Amino acid sequence: MADGHKLLWREMFRLSLRNFRVKPVRAILTILGMSVGFGVVLFLVSLGYGLQYILIGNLVTTQDSLVTMQATYPSESNLTFSEKDITDLRTVPHVAEVVPVAAFSGEVTKEGTNNPALVAMQLVDPAYFRLTGGAPTVGSVYSTTTQPGVVVTSQTLAVMGLPTSTSALNIPVNISVDYEDNLHGTTTITSSKSALPIVGIIEDDTQAPLVDLPPQVVQIPPPFYQTTLVKADSVDTVESIRNALTTRGLIVSARIDLVNQARQITNIITIVLGVFGITALIVSAIGMFNTMIVSFMERTYEVGVLKSLGATDTDVRNLFLLESAIMGSLGGLSGIVLGFAASQGINFGLNIFATHMGGKGFTLFITPLWFAGLTVGLSIMIGLASGAWPALRASKLSAKEAFLQR
């Protein structure tokens, strides 16, 4: 028998589609079974990626927050940060930025009224919001020069009797801060230099009443700071800075630790979901393998005719492999469409429900493009694997054996 190929690829492709025309119901059911398997895999993996995006997205809202650490002294030490301590922290190698946080209680009053509300207050530089990722959801962050003002939580507006919406922006308020030094037992009361407008609102009903304002607007600077935010110049230097701060007796927490833990948890969830999906895919692959075996047993006479006309063993093998590859790729493509349609349909329904209940829309299912491409490649490989044994059997049949097995 000649070693060269007698069938052109376009002829082979046309012949491989013959089974789809002769046995359309079986071919459609086989492709449908494969599409369900791939659709389940895509659906579950998209769920895992969506959960990861939601969890980590809530933890990291800005790039700077990922490399920022929060440093405090142990509560039992009664120690706080002075201006000299803040200056010393700026000299630590690889520290890019240091923002101290002074937290005290105080009163906020709408200008022109005499109904003060007792709230917690933070005197912080505007960079605080960038390092923590807690930017206002309404309005903007104040500036120490061009736009002095305060940022408040929605609960602060509620206790003041103000509307918890954009209409509260630019309302002037008077601020008084109680500087209480627990270590020395002294208290100093200072008032803001003038009424300050509300420039930003943090819409979070779970956050207690809080007012953020820059230290420059009060008559007396904060005498000490309870917490300090330390930003590293890169992710690689976070650990070295953490060690340097720990040797100074500080307690250090980094958001990157939470992100790493969250990523590990979501990766495990994604793997578990993927295993369930792969189980469904294996069942579909077995069904396709069974289809290819039945197809081979029904087409032994066709194999005999092809070889009688001069088709080589390689031609016959490639014919069966091409047919199984086409069937697998169609199953993969239709599975992508099925899984994507199901996941986006649920996303759409959840967004409508969340909006109707007064919340914000969110994306629960996220399909990475690389995984969709991987699905197509995997579907072709499964198709080739399912058709490998029938293709090998068909290629080894002689024309005489094929006619006798009819």
Secondary structure, DSSP 8 states (H G I E B T S, - for coil): --SS--S-HHHHHHHHTHHHHHSHHHHHHHHHHHHHHHHHHHHHHHHHHHHHHHHHHHH-SSHHHHTEEEEE--GGGT--B-HHHHHHHTTSTTEEEEEEEEEEEEEEEETT----EEEEEEE--THHHHHHT---SEE----SSSS--EEEEHHHHHHHT--SSGGGTT-EEEEEEEEEETTTTEEEEEEBSS-EEEEEEE--TTS-SEEEE-GGGBSS--S-BSEEEEEESSGGGHHHHHHHHHTTT-EEEEHHHHHHHHHHHHHHHHHHHHHHHHHHHHHHHHHHHHHHHHHHHHTHHHHHHHHHTT--HHHHHHHHHHHHHHHHHHHHHHHHHHHHHHHHHHHHHHHHHHHHTT----------HHHHHHHHHHHHHHHHHHHHHHHHHHHH--HHHHHHT-
